[in-house]
């Protein structure tokens, strides 16, 4: 082996060695292709042909990026070649593991899987006999041997003066760029034949650029979906027919949601109208959202499944079974949200089946006007609706999320900050005036909801209308003393626990103290209001709201991680591959996560994917 060689030769070698590894990775990629239904349109097929090799070229080039730095610092051939060989072998072996796990569970490697591997819990999935170990050793040995052979072959080849690197670089660059541009176009135009493929590519980070494409009129208008053929889905949702009957009586359903409404903010002072209503409703006192952000909270509320399914549902634009069954029963819809229904993309998920019946953007100069507007619109609907048909109403108030209420409105909580400046938050920031402003915003929204509830009572609708009032997630004001503000940053009860009130005709109101979740709302309605007789676990991760059985855990979703809540602890599972464990006040704990809980979570997270 040569030791003192030029940096240019080392750069050429590692570039070609990394590129050559693409062929190993593409062999593994056929495993993902086998699990994916081949696209039915030429545009989607073109995306597959471009995106798959483009993605794995990018993955194969990771050693180039790392080793290039080492070449600058320590240009020793033996060291550089060994480092590149180790990195490439790790990438190939990791992808082999990922392909195996994806085949079993239909999700890629995450912190739970790595934890099971590192602590030996993987043996509870795969019995590790001597035959299994022999196969693993053979595979690892084969990978390393192939990498060593490839390393030597490329090393001999790059001694030539001209290796033809520039044409190869530009071809790869064009392939990667074309695949990303096609995805950006497909995402902007709601073209699910393209977007649904993304979840099959490990660690794929697609580009989206709706605004840029809109300037060139290359994007469908908001709420419009490009027509495309009905295609096979990678989802198995539901696992069997719901077998719903036309039940008598046919209940109206009214679901009112307040953005960021926290579990301890439903009382006589903060929400007097809702509090009055709560005296004749069932209250669920230990109720949790399905996430710490709006998209995952609303998603779980309507679908009754974990927020980890969000990306797959969005990619395939699959709506919830609850909306499907309401459509089957000819319900009238009154969907009114203060915030846009395009961000998060509820027009492409929750309301995709009734996209042409909803207003995705509510008029108004600010959130206060929009909250007022949706109140007026729903009151108009109640006056003008067809009384011979049942209705489903959804109201989503956004005022507390923006800490906004009219200047002339009643503001019982004082003092308040004049403006909310998130940059000023810190350990020494006094949360009281900020929290008071938030409570005043909740108080104002309560006055608007009071108008709705008064009208419902005046029309005598409580005799045949199920009314549910809840929040999408909570809001924290540094209660844990760790400088957490708002939401979407941890899974403590301050960011994830929310009130739930249910007024059900003919049922005696009760206060329920057992653990409940947004997961339970949709299956409860489907079974008890819409007459669906299929087992709940065939279409939901939840239970009936009144089911008091002890849960193994609650799973709450966030952007780059999900939280598994068990008594006294919160385990954060990151997509990038590690687990952090905390107590209920978000203080680190050292005891590892229970392997049985991990396995049950993995099984339920993959429950509604085709196997």
N, C-alpha and C positions, 0 to 999 in steps of 0.2 A: 504493500500500500504506500502511496506517495503521501508525504507529510507536508512539505512546503510547496504549495501550489498557489497560483494567482487567485485573487478574489473573483475575478471574472469567470474563471473556470468553475469555481464553487457555485457561483450564482447560476450559471448555465445548468450545472448538474442538478441542483435542487429544484430548479424550475421544471426541467424535463422529468425528473423523478416524481415530483408532485403531480404533474400532468398525466404521466403514465399510470398513476394510481387511480385515475378516474375510471379506467377499465375494470379494476377490481370492484370499485364502488357501483358501477353500472350493473355488474353481475348481481350484486345484492339488491339493486333497485328493481330487478325483475320480480322479487318477492312482493314488493309493494304494488307493482303493476298487476300481479296475479290477484291480489285482494281487491283491486279497484275495477269497477265496471268500465270497459273501454268506451270512451265518449262516442256519442252517436252523430255528432255534427263535425264537419271538417274544420271549423274554427277551433273547437275544443280539442280535436285531435292534433291540430297544429300546435296548440299550447302544450300538450303533453310531450310532443316530439321535441319542442324547444326547451320547455321548463325543466324536464327531468334531467337530461344531460347537462343543461346549464347549471342547475342546482348542484349536481354532484361534482362538476368541474370546480365550482366555488368551494365546496367542502374539501376537495382534494388539495386545494391550494393553501389550506391553513398552514401546513408545515413550511411552505415557502415564506409566508409572512413572518413566522417565528424564527426560522433559521436564518433569514436574511439579516436580522439584527445580530445574531451570533456570528455570522460571517464578518460583519464589520468589526465586532469586538475581538473575536478570536478565530482567525482564519486558518484553522488546523483541519486538514482533510479528515482525519480519523474521527475527531470530535464532531465535525459538522455532519458527516455521513451517518454516524451513530445516532445523533440527535434526530435527524430527519427520518431515519428508519424506525426509531421508537415512536415518534409522533404519528407516522403513517400507519404503523401497525395498530396503535391505539385507536385511531379513527376507524380502521376496517373492522376491528374486533367490536368496538362500540356499536357500529352500525349493524353488525351481525346480531348482537344482543337486542338492539332496538327492533330489528325486523322480526325477531322471535317474539318479543313482548307484544308488538303491534299485532301480530297474527293471533295472539291469545286474547288481547283485551281491546284492540282497536284504538289505543292511544300510545304515544311515544314515551320514551324513558322520562321519568320525573323523579323527584326526591324520594317518593315511597319505594319505587323499584330499586334505586341505588341503596337505600337503607336496608331493604330486605337482602340484597346481595352482600352488603358489607357485614351485616350482623348474622348471616347464616339463615335468615328467615325465608330465603328463596327455596329452601328445601321443602317448605310447606306447599309450594306450587309444583316443584319438580322433585321427585325422589332421586337423590344423588347416589345411585349404585355405582359399583366399579365400572360398569359399562358406560354410564353417563360420564364419569370422570375421564374414561379413556377417550370418549368422543370429543370432549372439551379439549383435552390435551392434544389430540390429533389436529383439531381445527386450529388451535393457537399455534401449534408447531408448523402447520402448513402455511398459515398466514405469514409467520416470521420467515420461513424458508423462501417463500415467493418474494417477500420484500427484499431479502438479502440478494437473491438472484437478480431481481430487477435493478437493485442498486448497483451491482457490479456491471450489468449490461449497459446501463445508462452512463456509468463512469467511463467506460471504454469508449462509448460513442461520442461523448462531448469533447474528446480530444481533437475532433475535426474542427476546422476553422468555421465552417458554415453549417449550422444545424437547422436552418429554416424556421427559427423561432417566431419571427414577426408575423408571417401569414397565419400560423397556428394561434397566436395571441389574438389577432383581429377576428378570426373565425369564432373563437371562444367568446370574445367580448360581444360580438353581434348576436350570438345565440343567447347568451345570458340577458342582454338588453332586450332582445325581441320577446323573450318569454315574460320578462317583467312588464313590458309595455302592453302585451296582450292581457296579462292579469289586470293591470290598471284599467284597461278598457272594459274587461268583463265585470270587474267589481263596480265600476261607475255605472254600467248599464244593467246591473242585476242579472248578469248572464251566469246562471248557476252551473251550467255545463262546464264552465271554466273554474269558477270559485270553489266548487265542491271538491276539486282535485287536491287542493292545497293541504288538507289535513293528512294526506297520505305521504307527503314528502317530509322526512324528519328535519327539524330545525329550519324549515323554509320560511323566509321572511319576505313576503311579496310586497310589491310597491302599490300604493293607492294614490291617485292624483285626480280626484273628481273636479276640483276647482280648475286645474290647468286644462283638463279636457273639455270642461264646460265652455271655456273661452273660445274653443274651436268648434263648438256645436257637435262634439263627439260623444255627448252624454245624453241619455234619456232624461226627460223632465222628471222632477221629483214625484215619487209615487208611481212612476210608470215602469213597467217591466217589459223587456224585449221578449217577444214571443219565441218560444223554443219548444222542442218536442218533449213529451213526457218521457222521462228516462228513469232507469233503475236507480234506487237510492242506496247509499251505504248505511242508512239508518234502519233500525228495526223498531219503529215507533208507530203504533203499539205492537206488542208481541202477538196479540190476537185481537179479533174483533171486539169492540166494546159491548156489542149486543144491547143497545139502548132501546127502550120502549117509550111510547108516547104516554107520559105519566099524567095523572090527574091529581091535584090541579096543576096547571102549567104556571109555574112561578115566574114572575119578573125577577131579574137579578140586577142589583145596583152595587157596583164596586167603586168606592171612593178611596183614593190614595193621596197622601200628603207627602211630598218629597222631604226626606230627612227627619220625619216625625219620630221622636224617640220614646222609648217605653215609659219614661217617668214624666212625660209632658202631656198627660191626659188627666186633667183635674178641673175643679170648679172654677179656678181663676184663669188658667191658661186656655182651656177649651170649654167654656160654659155650655155651649149648645150641644157639643158632642157628649159632654159629661151628662147632661140631662138625658140624652138619647141612650147613654150607657146604662141608665137605671132600668131600662126595659129591654136590654140586650144581654147576650152572653159575652163575657169578657174572658180572653185568654191571656193570663197574666205572665206567662213565661213563653212568649211568642217571639220567634226569631225570623228574620228575613233569610233569603238564600244567598245573600252576598252583602258586601259593604259598599256597593255602588248601584246606581239606578238600573243599569242594563241587567244585572244578575238578579236583583230583587224583583223586578217586574217579570223577568223571564220565569223564575221559579213560581211566582204567583199564578201565572197563566198555564204553564206547561206541567207543573207538578214534578219536574225532574231537576237534577242538579244543574247549576249554572255552567258546569264543565262541558255541557252539551251545546252551549250557546254558539260556538264557532261552527259546528257542524250544521246546526239548524239554520244559521245565517247563510252559510255557503250554499245550502240547498233550498233556502227560502221555504222552509217547512213551518207551517203554523201549528198552534197547539190544538190538541184534540177538543179542548173545551170550545173553542170558536167553531171548529168543524161541526160539532154536535148542535150548537146553537143555530148554525146555518141549516142543518138538516131539519130542525124543528121550526124553521121559518120565523126565528126571532127578529125583531127590529133592533137595529144597533144605533146607539147614541154614544159615540166615542169622542171625548173632548179632553184634550191635554193642553196645558199651558205651554209646556216645552214642545219643541219640534218632535215629531214622531219619526224623523229621519236620523236623529242623532241623540241617543242610540238608535239603531236601525230597526225600530219596532214595526215600521211599515213593511219590512222584509222578513220579519219573524212573527211576532205576536199577531199582527193584523194583516199578514200577507194574503190571506184568503178573502179579506174584505177591503183590500187596498183601494178599490174604486168607490167605496162607500164612506171613506174617512177623509177628514181634512188634516193633512200632515203638518200644516203650519197655521197656528192661531193668530189672527191679527191683533195688534196692540203695540204701543210704543215701548212698553216695558212689561215686566212680569206681573205687576199689579193689574194693569189693564187686561192682560191675557187671562189672569185668574178671574177677573170680573166677567170677561167675555164668555168663558166656558160656562160660568154659572148661568148667565142669561140664555145661552144657547140650549142648555139642558132644560131649563124651565120652559122655554118655548117648545122643545120637543115633548115634554110631558103634557102640555096643553094641546098639541096638534097631532099626537101620535094616533095610530089606529088602535082603539081600545079592545078590538077583537083579537089582537095578536099580542103575545108576550114580548117584552123588550129586555135587552141587556144594555145597561148603562155603565160607562167607565168614565170617571172624572179623575184627572191627575193634576193636583195643585202644586205649583212650583215656587210660590212666594218664599217659604222658609229657606229653600236652597239658596236664594239670592239675598236673604236677610231683608226683604223688602215689604213695606206696607205703606199705605197713603199717609201723608203728613198729618191729615186731619183725623185719621183713625184713632180709636181708643187705644192707648198704649199704657197698660197698667204696670208694666215692668220698667223701673227706672233705677239708676241712670242708664243711658244707652250711648254707644259710640255713634258719632255722626256718619262716619264712613267705615266700611270694612276694608282694612288694608292687610292682606294676608302676609305681606313681607314683614310686618311688624310683630307677628306672633313669635313668642319665645318663652323661655322658662320664667322670665320676670314680667310677662304680660298679664295684666289683670283680666281674667276671663269674664267677670261679672257683667260689665257693660255690654260686651259682645253677646253673651248669652241672653241678656235682657232684650237686646234687639231681635235676636232669633225668636225668643218667646213671644214678642209682640207680633212678629210675622205669622207665627202659628196662631196666635189669638185672632188676627185679622182673617186668616183663611177659615178659622172656625166660624166666624160671622157669615161668610159666604156659604159654607156648608149648612149652617143653620137655616138659610133661606131654602136650600134644597130639601132638608128634612121637614121643615114646616109645610112645604108644598106637598110632599109625599103624604104627610099625615092628613092634610086638608082634603086630598083626593081619596082618602081611604085606602091608599095603596099598601099600607103595612099589612093588610089582611092577606095579600097574595104576592108580596115582594120580599125577597131576601136582600137585606142590606148589610154590606160588609164595609167597614172603615178601618184602614190600616196605613202603614207607611212603607216606603220602598227600602229604607235602611235607617240607621240612626245618625247622630251627629255628636262629635266629641269636642269638649272644651277643656282639654288637658286634665280631665278627671284622674287619669292614671299618674299624673305628675312626670310624664316622660316626653313632654312637648309634642303631643299628638293633637291635631286640630282638624275639625271637619270629619271627613270620612274617606274611605278607600285606602287607609293606611294600616289598619289592624283589624282583628276580628273580636275585640272585646265587646261586651254587651252595649257599650256606649255607641258603637258604630254599627251594630247588627241587630239589636233587640228593639222591637217596635210594638206599639199597641195593636190589638185586633179586637174589634167589636163585631158581633154577628147578631142580627135580628132576623129570626127565622119564624115565619108564620106558624102558629100552633104549638111552638116549643116554649117551654117555661125557661126564662133566662136563668143562667147559672154563671158563677165565677169559677173558671177552670184554672187550676194551678199546675197541671202537668205540662211537660215540655211539648210545644207545638212549633210548626214551621210553615212558611209560605208554601212548602211542598204539599201541604195538606189541603189547601184551599180548593184547587182544581179537582182532585179526586173526590172530595166531599160533595162538591156541586154536581159532578158527573154522576155519582152514585145516587145521591139523595134528592137532587132536584131534577135531573134529566133522565133518570131511570136506567142507568148503565149497570149491567150485571156482571161484567167481566171482573176477574180478580184485580184488585188495585195494583198489585205488583207487576201486572202485565202492561201497565201504561204509566206508572208513577213510581217515584222513589219515596213518596209520602204515605201517610196514613189518613184515616178519617180524623177530623179535628177532635172529635170526642173520644177517640181511642186513647186510653190512658196507659197503654203498655209502655214499658221502659225502652227507650231507644238506645242502640249501641253507640250512636254518635250523631252529630249534625255536621253536614258538609256545607261550608259557605265559600262562595267563589269571589275571586278578585281578578285583577288584570293579569298578573304574572305569577299567580300562586292561588292556592285554595287552602282554607283552614278546616281542620277537623276538630270539632269541639266535643270533648268528653268531660265528665265531672272534674272540675278543678284545673283543667288544662286546655291549651289550644296548641295544636301542632300545625305549623305552617309548612306546606309542601310546595316548594318552588319548582317552576318548570325547568329551570336551568340545572336542577339536579341535587338539591340538598334539602334537609328538614331542619327547622328551628322549633324548639319547644318552649312554651311559656305557660305561666299560670294564668288564672282568669283575669288578673290585673296587668297582664303583659310583661311580667318579669321573668327572665330566663330561668328555666329549670333544666337539670342535667339528666333526669331519668328518661330513657329512650321511649319512643312511641311503641305501643303494643303491636306486635306483629299480626295478631288476629284482626285488630281494627284495620290495619293496612290492607290485609287481604280482602276483608269485606268491602272496604271502600273501593278497591280496584275492581271488584266484581260488579258493584252497583254502578260505577262510573262507565263500565263497558256493557251494561245490561241491555241498552237499547241501540247497540250497533250490530249489524249483520255479522255473523261468524262464518 
